[in-house]
Amino acid sequence: MTILRGRLQGLLDGAFEPSPALYGRLIEHVDDLSAIVEELRTLALGNAGQLDLQVSHLDLAAEAESALTALEEPLAKTGITVKRRLESVVTHADRARLRQAFVALLENCCRYAPQTTVLVETGRAGEHVFFRCTDTGPGLSDENRARAFERFWRADDSRGRARGGSGLGLPIVKAIAQAHGGDALILPAQNTGFAVEIRLPRRDISRPTLPGCTLPAADRHVQWLEPPIGR
C-alpha cells in the first residue's frame, strides 16, 4: 500500500511522468494486493469453518493434470522438470478450491525450487486419497518445517525470503484441505527436497443428514452440484 500510494502521489505531484508502463505496474500492484485480500478472506473463512464448498464428483488425477497444464509455462521458465505418477481417484470435492490448492503447491515449487525435478502424484492410501507434490530443491530445516503452515511466515534460509511470496500459499492449502475434512501435511524429508501432501478422507455415506437435506450434518457449508452417488 505504501509503494502504491507513493507512486500515485508522485504522479499527482508531477514527480513521475505518466506512461503506459507506469500505469501497468500500478495495475499489477493493485492486482497483487487484491490477491492477498482474497487469500486472507479464504483463510478467515476456513478458520471460522465458513468456507463454502461446491461439491461434485471429480478425478484427482484429471485435476492435477489440469493444474500442471495451467502452469506449464511458469514451470518451464523456471527450469522445472515435471514427473507424473497419477492414479485415477474419483472423490467428492470442490473443483475450484482443490484446483486452487494444487496450483498453490506448484507455484511454491516455481518460486522456491527452480531448476529442480518435481514429482506430482495422486492416489489412495487406506481411508484417504491424496495429491502429493515433491521437489528436489533445498528443502527446509526441521524447525522451519514445523512453521511452514503459519500465515505470513517465510523461511530465512535458502528457500525463503529472497524469492518473495506472501507467506499465505501453504496456509491456504491447509485451510482448503481441512474444509474438505482432510489436511495438508509436510512429509518427512528424504535427503533433500520438500514434499507436501493434500490428504482427503474417503467419503463416509453413513453419516447422518440434516432433516430434508441430502448433505451430512457436519457439512452445512457444502453444496452438491450434482446428486451424490447412491443417494
C-alpha positions as CSV (number, residue, x, y, z in Angstrom):
1,M,0.0,0.0,0.0
2,T,2.9,2.4,0.9
3,I,4.5,1.8,-2.5
4,L,1.2,2.2,-4.4
5,R,0.4,5.4,-2.5
6,G,3.9,6.8,-3.1
7,R,3.6,6.2,-6.9
8,L,0.2,7.8,-7.1
9,Q,1.3,10.8,-5.0
10,G,4.3,11.1,-7.3
11,L,2.0,11.2,-10.3
12,L,-0.2,13.8,-8.7
13,D,2.9,16.0,-7.8
14,G,4.5,15.6,-11.2
15,A,7.4,13.7,-9.9
16,F,6.7,10.8,-12.2
17,E,6.0,11.0,-15.9
18,P,2.7,9.3,-16.8
19,S,3.3,6.4,-19.1
20,P,1.6,3.1,-20.1
21,A,4.4,1.2,-18.4
22,L,3.9,3.0,-15.1
23,Y,0.2,2.5,-15.2
24,G,0.7,-1.1,-16.0
25,R,3.0,-1.6,-12.9
26,L,0.4,0.2,-10.7
27,I,-2.4,-2.1,-12.0
28,E,-0.2,-5.1,-11.3
29,H,0.4,-3.8,-7.8
30,V,-3.4,-3.5,-7.3
31,D,-3.9,-7.0,-8.6
32,D,-1.3,-8.3,-6.1
33,L,-3.0,-6.5,-3.2
34,S,-6.4,-7.9,-4.4
35,A,-5.0,-11.4,-4.4
36,I,-3.7,-11.0,-0.9
37,V,-7.0,-9.7,0.3
38,E,-8.8,-12.7,-1.3
39,E,-6.2,-15.1,0.3
40,L,-6.8,-13.5,3.7
41,R,-10.6,-13.9,3.2
42,T,-10.2,-17.6,2.3
43,L,-8.1,-18.1,5.5
44,A,-10.6,-16.3,7.7
45,L,-13.5,-18.3,6.3
46,G,-11.5,-21.5,6.7
47,N,-10.6,-20.7,10.3
48,A,-14.2,-20.0,11.1
49,G,-15.4,-23.1,9.5
50,Q,-17.4,-21.0,7.0
51,L,-15.6,-21.9,3.7
52,D,-18.4,-22.8,1.3
53,L,-17.7,-25.8,-0.9
54,Q,-19.5,-26.5,-4.3
55,V,-19.0,-30.3,-4.2
56,S,-19.1,-32.6,-7.2
57,H,-17.5,-35.8,-8.3
58,L,-14.1,-35.4,-9.8
59,D,-10.9,-37.3,-10.6
60,L,-7.8,-36.1,-8.6
61,A,-5.6,-37.2,-11.5
62,A,-7.5,-35.1,-14.0
63,E,-7.5,-32.1,-11.7
64,A,-3.7,-32.5,-11.1
65,E,-3.2,-32.7,-14.9
66,S,-5.3,-29.5,-15.4
67,A,-3.2,-27.6,-12.8
68,L,0.0,-28.7,-14.5
69,T,-1.3,-27.6,-17.9
70,A,-2.3,-24.2,-16.4
71,L,1.2,-23.7,-15.1
72,E,3.1,-25.3,-18.0
73,E,4.8,-22.0,-19.0
74,P,5.9,-20.9,-15.5
75,L,7.2,-24.4,-14.7
76,A,9.2,-24.4,-18.0
77,K,10.5,-20.9,-17.4
78,T,11.9,-21.8,-14.0
79,G,13.6,-24.9,-15.4
80,I,11.5,-27.4,-13.6
81,T,11.2,-30.9,-14.9
82,V,7.8,-32.5,-14.0
83,K,7.3,-36.1,-13.4
84,R,3.9,-37.6,-13.0
85,R,2.6,-40.6,-11.1
86,L,-1.1,-40.0,-11.4
87,E,-3.5,-42.7,-10.3
88,S,-7.2,-42.2,-11.2
89,V,-9.0,-41.5,-7.9
90,V,-12.6,-40.3,-8.0
91,T,-13.7,-38.4,-5.0
92,H,-16.1,-35.6,-3.9
93,A,-14.7,-32.1,-3.6
94,D,-14.9,-28.5,-4.7
95,R,-13.2,-28.5,-8.0
96,A,-12.3,-24.8,-8.0
97,R,-10.9,-24.9,-4.4
98,L,-9.0,-28.1,-5.0
99,R,-7.5,-26.6,-8.2
100,Q,-6.6,-23.5,-6.2
101,A,-4.7,-25.7,-3.7
102,F,-2.9,-27.7,-6.4
103,V,-1.8,-24.6,-8.2
104,A,-0.6,-23.0,-5.0
105,L,1.7,-26.0,-4.4
106,L,3.1,-25.9,-7.9
107,E,3.6,-22.2,-7.7
108,N,5.5,-22.8,-4.5
109,C,7.9,-25.1,-6.5
110,C,8.4,-22.4,-9.1
111,R,9.2,-19.8,-6.5
112,Y,11.4,-21.8,-4.1
113,A,12.7,-24.8,-6.1
114,P,13.7,-23.7,-9.6
115,Q,15.9,-25.9,-11.8
116,T,14.7,-29.0,-9.9
117,T,12.6,-32.1,-10.6
118,V,9.0,-32.0,-9.3
119,L,7.1,-35.3,-8.8
120,V,3.3,-34.9,-8.8
121,E,1.3,-37.9,-7.5
122,T,-2.3,-38.8,-6.9
123,G,-3.6,-42.0,-5.3
124,R,-5.3,-43.6,-2.4
125,A,-3.8,-44.8,0.9
126,G,-6.1,-46.5,3.5
127,E,-9.0,-44.3,4.3
128,H,-7.6,-41.3,2.4
129,V,-7.0,-40.1,-1.2
130,F,-4.1,-37.7,-1.8
131,F,-2.4,-35.2,-4.0
132,R,1.3,-35.1,-3.4
133,C,3.9,-32.6,-4.7
134,T,7.6,-33.3,-4.1
135,D,10.5,-31.2,-5.3
136,T,14.3,-31.8,-5.2
137,G,15.1,-28.3,-4.0
138,P,16.9,-27.2,-0.9
139,G,14.1,-28.2,1.5
140,L,13.6,-26.8,5.0
141,S,15.1,-27.4,8.4
142,D,13.1,-29.3,10.9
143,E,12.4,-26.0,12.8
144,N,11.2,-24.3,9.6
145,R,9.1,-27.3,8.5
146,A,7.1,-27.0,11.8
147,R,6.2,-23.4,10.9
148,A,5.6,-23.8,7.2
149,F,1.8,-23.6,7.5
150,E,1.8,-20.4,9.6
151,R,0.3,-17.4,7.8
152,F,2.8,-14.8,6.6
153,W,5.7,-16.9,7.7
154,R,8.6,-17.4,5.2
155,A,11.9,-19.1,5.9
156,D,15.1,-17.1,6.2
157,D,17.2,-19.8,4.7
158,S,17.9,-20.6,1.0
159,R,14.2,-21.5,0.4
160,G,12.8,-18.3,1.9
161,R,12.6,-14.6,1.8
162,A,14.9,-13.9,-1.1
163,R,12.3,-15.3,-3.5
164,G,9.4,-13.3,-2.2
165,G,5.8,-14.6,-1.9
166,S,3.1,-13.5,0.5
167,G,3.6,-16.3,3.0
168,L,-0.1,-17.3,2.6
169,G,0.2,-20.1,0.0
170,L,0.7,-23.1,2.3
171,P,-1.8,-21.9,5.0
172,I,-4.5,-21.6,2.2
173,V,-3.7,-25.1,1.0
174,K,-4.2,-26.4,4.6
175,A,-7.4,-24.4,5.0
176,I,-8.9,-25.8,1.8
177,A,-7.9,-29.4,2.8
178,Q,-9.4,-29.0,6.2
179,A,-12.6,-27.6,4.8
180,H,-13.0,-30.9,3.0
181,G,-12.4,-32.8,6.2
182,G,-8.8,-33.6,5.3
183,D,-5.5,-32.0,6.0
184,A,-2.2,-30.8,4.3
185,L,1.0,-32.3,5.6
186,I,4.7,-31.8,5.1
187,L,6.1,-35.3,4.6
188,P,9.4,-36.4,6.3
189,A,12.4,-35.3,4.3
190,Q,14.5,-37.8,2.5
191,N,17.9,-36.3,1.9
192,T,16.9,-33.0,0.2
193,G,13.7,-31.6,-1.2
194,F,10.3,-30.6,0.1
195,A,7.1,-32.7,-0.1
196,V,3.6,-31.6,0.7
197,E,0.6,-33.9,0.6
198,I,-3.1,-32.9,0.5
199,R,-4.9,-35.7,2.1
200,L,-8.7,-36.0,1.8
201,P,-10.9,-38.6,3.5
202,R,-12.8,-41.2,1.5
203,R,-16.5,-40.2,1.8
204,D,-18.5,-41.9,4.5
205,I,-22.1,-42.1,3.3
206,S,-23.3,-43.4,6.7
207,R,-23.0,-40.0,8.4
208,P,-26.4,-38.5,9.5
209,T,-28.0,-36.0,7.3
210,L,-29.9,-32.8,8.2
211,P,-33.7,-33.0,8.0
212,G,-34.9,-32.5,4.5
213,C,-31.3,-32.3,3.3
214,T,-29.0,-34.7,1.4
215,L,-25.8,-33.3,3.0
216,P,-24.1,-34.8,6.0
217,A,-24.8,-32.9,9.2
218,A,-21.1,-31.9,9.5
219,D,-21.2,-30.4,6.0
220,R,-23.5,-27.4,6.5
221,H,-21.4,-25.3,4.2
222,V,-21.2,-27.9,1.4
223,Q,-23.5,-27.7,-1.6
224,W,-23.7,-30.6,-4.1
225,L,-23.5,-29.5,-7.7
226,E,-24.9,-33.0,-8.7
227,P,-26.7,-35.7,-6.8
228,P,-24.3,-37.8,-4.7
229,I,-23.8,-41.4,-5.9
230,G,-26.0,-43.8,-4.0
231,R,-28.4,-41.2,-2.8
